[in-house]
């Protein structure tokens, strides 16, 4: 349970940094995402998911 809270906390810290330090770049990112096709967004999501799984596996979480 503590690892889940740690992971959630780290995600919120990183998301908060993006909103606090580069809000105008976030507008550009949203516009870029809107210009992508649904299949491109799905592929991007799957790549991000796979990268996250690999990073969790490499971290040795759960050992």
N, C-alpha and C positions, 0 to 999 in steps of 0.2 A: 504494500500500500504506500509506503514511503517513497518508493521509486516512481510510482505513478504521480504522486504529488510533486516530486522533484522534476519530473519531465514536464508536467503541466506548468509549473512555475518557470522553468527555463523557456518554454514556448512563449509565455506571457511577457517575460522580460525582453525577449528578442522582438516580439510584435510591438511592444511598447516603445522600444528604441526606434523602430521604423517610423512609428507615428510621431514621436517626439522630435527626432532629428532630421527627418526628410519628408515632411508631409506633402510637399509639391511633387516629389518623385513618386509618391504613392498615387497621385492623380494620373501621372504618366503611365504607371504600371496598370492601373485599372483601364485606361483607354487602350493600352496594348492588348490586354486580355480580352476586351470587348471586340477587338478587331480579329481575334483568332477564331478559327472554326471550332465547333463543338468537339470534333475529333482531336484537334491539336490540344485543346484544353484537357481532354481526357488523357491523352498521352503524357502531357506535362504532369498531370496528377499522378499517373501510374509511375512515372520516373521518380517523382518526389517521394512517393510511398516506398518504392524499392530502395532508394538511397537512405531513407529513414530506417528501414528494417536492417539494412547492412550496418549502419552506424550503431544501432542498438546492439546488434550481434557482436560487432567489434568491441564495444564497450565492455562486454562481458556481463551485462546486466542479467541477474537471475542466477549467478553462480554462487 
